Amino acid sequence: VNWRHAYDSQGAKCGDGHELYVGTSSGMPRFLAALTIGLEFCDAFYKRVDESFCVNLDHTNEPDAWYGGQWCYVSGECRSAPRANGTGSLRVKLCTAGEDRMLRDKAPEELISWAAKNDFETGLLLKMAYPVDKVAQWPLVKESFLRPAAGSEGPDANGTASMKQPKALDQRLKELVASGKPIILDSTDGHPPFAVVRGSNAHLLELNKAMDAHHPNSVTTIKCVAGCSQ
């Protein structure tokens, strides 16, 4: 179901599905989550998406957990999906890789372009698409990631570990890079700056000091900082 149509004409209210799970997962009541993150998640994102694709339930990197996947609304005729909260007829589906149209299947460059074209905040769109790793946080690993940028294939490609970075963290970064899958290396507080990484390629998101409150895409700037095509 098209996200915008779900709210405009099919009776869904933001929070009937998993829109506010990022807040409620920590025990926050749904009404409080709506007050806290409703403007950013509901008004600026879900209600404006004029397409149908699956998005993250949570901003986390736990692939084996049910909330580590993606979701969408489907019509009431899809009996295998549970009913949404509220009085609407829509149902809530946990999406299946290889079967459903999942936002995380798109390349970072595609999403960056989509955000610019449709005036969405790039950082939130990327966090709605890719797993968000809160262990290998960008401020902790950026030195290791960027150091071998000249002439190497990825972090610590020469086999040396950062003297300042714990071995466990260094290993975590290597595993994420080796997977070749896009992933968010989050900040310590969840706000920019953070990076989206795919293999040895990294794009850094930072707050834009010249942002225009009327244009969400202006909230952050994004630039390639490693593995950039010339």
C-alpha positions as CSV (number, residue, x, y, z in Angstrom):
1,V,0.0,0.0,0.0
2,N,1.2,3.5,-0.9
3,W,2.2,5.2,2.4
4,R,0.6,8.5,1.7
5,H,-2.6,6.8,0.5
6,A,-2.7,4.7,3.6
7,Y,-3.1,7.9,5.7
8,D,-5.1,10.0,3.3
9,S,-7.7,7.6,2.1
10,Q,-7.5,4.2,3.8
11,G,-8.0,5.1,7.4
12,A,-4.5,4.6,8.8
13,K,-3.3,6.9,11.6
14,C,0.4,7.2,12.3
15,G,1.1,4.8,15.1
16,D,-1.4,2.2,14.0
17,G,1.6,0.3,12.6
18,H,5.2,0.4,13.6
19,E,5.8,4.1,12.8
20,L,6.7,4.9,16.4
21,Y,8.6,1.8,17.3
22,V,11.9,3.6,17.6
23,G,10.3,5.4,20.6
24,T,8.0,2.7,22.1
25,S,10.8,0.0,21.9
26,S,12.4,1.6,24.9
27,G,9.2,1.5,26.9
28,M,7.9,4.9,26.0
29,P,4.0,5.1,25.8
30,R,2.7,5.5,22.3
31,F,1.1,8.9,23.0
32,L,4.4,10.2,24.3
33,A,6.3,8.7,21.4
34,A,3.8,10.6,19.1
35,L,4.6,13.8,20.9
36,T,8.3,13.2,20.9
37,I,9.1,11.9,17.4
38,G,5.7,12.2,15.7
39,L,6.6,15.4,13.8
40,E,9.9,13.9,12.5
41,F,8.7,10.4,11.7
42,C,5.0,10.8,10.9
43,D,4.6,14.3,9.4
44,A,8.0,14.7,7.7
45,F,8.4,11.1,6.6
46,Y,5.7,8.5,6.5
47,K,2.8,10.8,5.5
48,R,4.9,12.3,2.7
49,V,6.1,9.1,1.0
50,D,4.1,8.7,-2.2
51,E,5.4,5.2,-2.9
52,S,5.1,1.7,-1.4
53,F,8.2,0.1,0.0
54,C,9.2,-1.6,3.2
55,V,11.1,0.5,5.9
56,N,12.9,-0.3,9.1
57,L,11.0,-1.0,12.3
58,D,13.8,0.1,14.5
59,H,17.1,1.9,14.1
60,T,19.3,-1.0,15.1
61,N,21.5,-3.7,13.7
62,E,20.0,-6.9,15.0
63,P,19.3,-9.0,11.9
64,D,18.0,-12.1,13.8
65,A,15.5,-10.1,15.8
66,W,11.9,-9.6,14.5
67,Y,12.3,-5.8,14.9
68,G,15.6,-5.9,12.9
69,G,13.6,-6.2,9.7
70,Q,11.3,-4.0,7.7
71,W,7.6,-3.5,7.5
72,C,4.8,-1.9,5.5
73,Y,1.0,-1.6,5.4
74,V,-1.0,-4.0,3.2
75,S,-4.6,-4.2,2.3
76,G,-7.1,-6.0,4.5
77,E,-7.3,-8.8,2.0
78,C,-3.8,-10.0,3.0
79,R,-5.0,-12.3,5.8
80,S,-1.5,-13.6,6.7
81,A,-0.7,-10.1,8.1
82,P,-2.1,-9.0,11.4
83,R,-4.5,-6.1,11.6
84,A,-3.2,-2.7,12.4
85,N,-4.2,-0.8,15.5
86,G,-7.1,1.6,15.2
87,T,-10.3,1.2,13.2
88,G,-8.9,1.1,9.7
89,S,-9.0,-2.0,7.5
90,L,-5.2,-2.1,6.7
91,R,-2.9,-4.8,8.0
92,V,0.7,-4.6,9.0
93,K,3.2,-6.9,7.2
94,L,6.8,-7.8,8.3
95,C,8.5,-7.8,4.9
96,T,10.5,-10.7,3.4
97,A,13.8,-10.3,1.7
98,G,13.7,-11.3,-1.9
99,E,9.9,-11.1,-2.1
100,D,9.0,-7.6,-1.0
101,R,10.2,-4.2,-2.2
102,M,12.6,-3.3,0.6
103,L,14.2,0.1,0.9
104,R,17.4,-1.5,2.1
105,D,17.9,-3.2,-1.3
106,K,18.6,0.2,-2.9
107,A,22.1,1.6,-3.0
108,P,23.0,4.6,-0.8
109,E,23.5,6.7,-3.9
110,E,20.0,5.9,-5.1
111,L,18.5,7.0,-1.8
112,I,20.6,10.1,-1.6
113,S,19.3,11.1,-5.0
114,W,15.7,10.2,-4.1
115,A,15.9,12.3,-0.9
116,A,17.1,15.3,-2.9
117,K,14.5,14.9,-5.6
118,N,11.6,14.5,-3.2
119,D,12.9,16.9,-0.5
120,F,13.3,14.3,2.3
121,E,15.9,14.5,5.1
122,T,18.7,12.3,3.9
123,G,19.8,11.0,7.3
124,L,16.4,9.8,8.3
125,L,15.7,8.2,5.0
126,L,19.0,6.2,5.2
127,K,18.2,5.2,8.8
128,M,14.8,4.0,7.6
129,A,16.6,1.8,5.0
130,Y,19.7,0.3,6.5
131,P,20.7,-1.4,9.7
132,V,22.0,1.2,12.2
133,D,25.1,-0.1,14.1
134,K,25.5,1.4,17.5
135,V,28.7,-0.5,18.4
136,A,31.0,0.6,15.6
137,Q,30.0,4.2,16.0
138,W,31.4,6.6,13.5
139,P,33.2,8.9,16.0
140,L,35.0,5.8,17.4
141,V,36.0,4.2,14.1
142,K,36.3,7.0,11.6
143,E,40.1,7.2,12.1
144,S,40.5,3.6,11.3
145,F,38.2,3.7,8.4
146,L,39.6,6.8,6.8
147,R,43.3,6.1,7.5
148,P,43.9,3.6,4.7
149,A,41.9,5.6,2.2
150,A,44.9,6.2,0.0
151,G,45.6,3.0,-2.0
152,S,44.1,0.3,0.3
153,E,40.9,-1.8,0.0
154,G,39.4,-0.9,3.3
155,P,40.0,-0.3,7.0
156,D,43.3,-1.8,8.2
157,A,43.9,-3.4,4.8
158,N,47.6,-3.4,5.7
159,G,46.9,-5.7,8.6
160,T,47.7,-3.1,11.3
161,A,45.2,-2.2,14.0
162,S,44.6,1.3,15.3
163,M,46.5,1.9,18.5
164,K,43.6,3.9,19.9
165,Q,40.8,1.5,18.9
166,P,40.0,-1.7,20.9
167,K,40.6,-4.9,19.0
168,A,37.0,-6.0,19.4
169,L,35.8,-2.7,17.9
170,D,38.3,-3.0,15.1
171,Q,37.1,-6.5,14.3
172,R,33.5,-5.3,14.3
173,L,34.3,-2.7,11.8
174,K,36.2,-5.2,9.6
175,E,33.2,-7.6,9.6
176,L,30.7,-4.8,8.7
177,V,33.0,-3.6,5.8
178,A,33.6,-7.2,4.6
179,S,29.8,-7.8,4.3
180,G,29.7,-5.3,1.5
181,K,26.2,-4.3,2.6
182,P,25.1,-0.7,3.3
183,I,25.0,0.1,7.0
184,I,24.8,3.2,9.2
185,L,27.7,3.8,11.6
186,D,25.8,5.8,14.1
187,S,26.9,8.7,16.3
188,T,26.9,8.6,20.0
189,D,23.6,10.4,20.3
190,G,21.9,9.3,17.1
191,H,22.2,12.8,15.5
192,P,24.6,13.8,12.8
193,P,27.4,13.5,12.1
194,F,27.2,9.8,11.2
195,A,28.1,7.8,8.2
196,V,26.6,5.3,5.7
197,V,29.1,2.7,4.7
198,R,29.1,0.0,2.0
199,G,32.4,-1.9,1.8
200,S,35.2,0.6,1.7
201,N,32.9,3.4,0.5
202,A,31.6,5.9,3.1
203,H,29.3,9.0,3.0
204,L,29.4,11.4,5.9
205,L,26.2,13.2,7.0
206,E,26.5,16.4,8.9
207,L,24.1,19.1,10.1
208,N,23.8,21.9,7.6
209,K,24.3,25.3,9.3
210,A,22.5,26.9,6.4
211,M,19.4,24.6,6.6
212,D,16.0,25.9,5.4
213,A,13.2,24.8,7.8
214,H,10.8,24.6,4.9
215,H,13.0,22.0,3.0
216,P,13.8,18.8,4.9
217,N,16.6,17.9,2.4
218,S,18.5,20.9,3.5
219,V,18.8,19.8,7.2
220,T,21.9,17.7,6.5
221,T,24.7,17.7,4.0
222,I,26.2,14.5,2.7
223,K,29.6,13.9,1.1
224,C,31.7,11.0,0.1
225,V,34.7,10.6,2.3
226,A,36.1,7.2,1.3
227,G,36.0,5.0,-1.7
228,C,34.7,7.8,-3.9
229,S,34.6,7.5,-7.6
230,Q,36.8,10.1,-9.3
